[in-house]
Amino acid sequence: MKNILMTHKELVDKVSANLFKQSGKIESQRSWLAMRNYLEQLDSEQLRLMIKEPT
């Protein structure tokens, strides 16, 4: 339930951190910024769905 209380910026930070953790690296600063830009365009519900652990 903690994800419900997160701000949009906190959700973007959490999703990007999870993606970084999964891949182990970011190809370049440019790709990192492109990913962050994309995530910032998503609404909070879409970001929350990306945070959910696979079942």
N, C-alpha and C positions, 0 to 999 in steps of 0.2 A: 504493500500500500504506500510505501514511501515515495514511489515514482509519481503518484497522483499529486503530491505536494510540491514537486519540483517545478522550478520556473522553466520557461522554454530554453533559456541559455544553459541551465543545468542539465536539461535533457540532451541538448546538442553535445555538451561536454562529455556526458556519460556514454552516449552512442559512439562518438568519435574515439573515446578511450577504449571502448569494447572492440571496435574495429581494429584499432592499432594493436591491441593485445592479441586478437585472433591472427592477424597477419604477421606480427612480429616486427614489421618495419613499414615505413612509408617511403614510397619510391622517390618522391621529391617534395620540396616545399610547395611547389605549384600544384601537385596532385592533392596534397593535404588541404590546401586552401580551397580547391575545387570541391573536395568532399565536404568540408565545413560549410561552404556556400550552399551546396545542395541540402545538407541537413537543416540549415537555418530556414530554408524555404518550406520544409515540412511542418505540418501542424503538430501540436503536442501529442495528440492521440497516435499519430503515425510514429512519432519518436518513441512513445511508451511501448508500442508493439515491437519495435526493433530491440528494445532492452530486454524483453521477456526471454528467459532461458528456454532453449528448445526442450520439448518434453519427450 
